[in-house]
Amino acid sequence: MKIRVIGGGLAGPEAALTAARFGCKVDLYEMRTIVDGQPRLTPAHQTTDFGELVCSNSLKSESLNTAPWLLKQEMRHAGSSLLRIADQTAVPAGHALAVDRVEFSRQISVAIEADPNIRVFREEVTTLNNSDYDLTILATGPLTSDALSRELQKLTGSDHLAFYDSISPIVDADSIDMDRVYMAARWDKGTADYINCPMDRDEYDRFLDALLAAEPAEEKEWEKLDYFESCLPIEILARRGRDTLRFGPMKPVGLRDPRTGKTPWAVVQLRKENLRADSYNIVGFQNHLKFGEQARVLRLIPGLGVGERALKLRVQRQNIVNPVGQTRAVREKEPERDRRIGEGRVAQPPAEQVRYVRVEVELMLLHQPHHADRGHQLGDGGDPNRIVGSHPSVGGNIGKPGYLD
């Protein structure tokens, strides 16, 4: 079986490695490349490596019996290549699984290049029509090119796409005033790997007022600011009420300040970006503000804004397909290609992206006559019927494959 995988983020490499393990011949397309000695990148990427994380470096909780832990355990038992690499490149993050994003990406690239069943094409795909392949898996995610976005709009209908930029702030370690912050893990679960910036009520009110008054980035021609509910910019959350952030990304519960013995009014958490611990991610602070406005607001966080190298800002473009209309639109417009469309959008955290596309690939391969007898290779224990159905996800894909044990 010959498979085309479009996209070299997270879902694409997982799909390629999974299909290659089943003996399929895979052509993996990625538009980031080197041209005349210079990298040709997207607005968010910094390298041409596969699996580069442009937003959070966290794959969420590893706390026993939580939903994110169970999802990752399923993936480990199923032999997920990317989760194995994530475990190998983990950085201290309390009870969460977070990775050194550079080493994580490098090892994914090494695995792809070492697989004899995978050919890599460093070129942009602009159409989904190609009769040379038995199956096409679309895994271009939040940074889909303009040309392929237009192709998706034709397929799903323009009303089913939403686009916007968001910014994920990164802080240099030497710009943090460690005398004003403290190390702790929520409820003392795991190791105290997070830096916590405490705020009293007055500090929180000043920060909130500045955030609400901050000037947003100009809306680009291609943007439709229909935000994904599970990944809202922080200024949108703030407009829902003065305490919304205190019950969201700035919640202080379980983070008692050991210096005072009291729980702060609000807390901003910083998580390591890499094993060198020379930079930190501001957890849950994606936003759609102008760069200057963002820096002005974030410097109101106690412990931040020291020196000239206080803030690095990264831009992440989001392309999101409205899940309510996605399945119907695909079937009405291209019924004969219904199984050819894998994942046209990524509006999920990294672990969910990888898990979804892996299950999708295994399901599609099991439906092929010459692969049906290989179901014993799936999962832990070799039961091909373990993947038996689908479930709707909250704010995610309609008809997403899942376990129904």
Secondary structure, DSSP 8 states (H G I E B T S, - for coil): -EEEEE--SSHHHHHHHHHHHTT-EEEEE---EEETTEEE--SS-SSS-TT--SS--EEEE--TTSHHHHHHHHHHHHT-HHHHHHHHTEE--TTEEEE-HHHHHHHHHHHHHH-TTEEEE-S----S--TT-SEEEE--GGG--HHHHHHHHHHH-GGGEEEEEEEEEEEEGGGS-TTS-EEE-GGG-S---EEEEEE-HHHHHHHHHHHHHS-B----TT------GGG--HHHHHTT-TTTGGGTTT--TT--BTTTTB--SEEEEEEESSTT--EEEETT--B-B-HHHHHHHHTTSTT---STT-EEEEEEEEEEE-HHHHHHHHHHH-GGGTTT---S---S-HHHHHHHHHHHHHHHHHTSGGGGGGGGGSSSS--GGGEEEEE--TTS-TTEEEE--
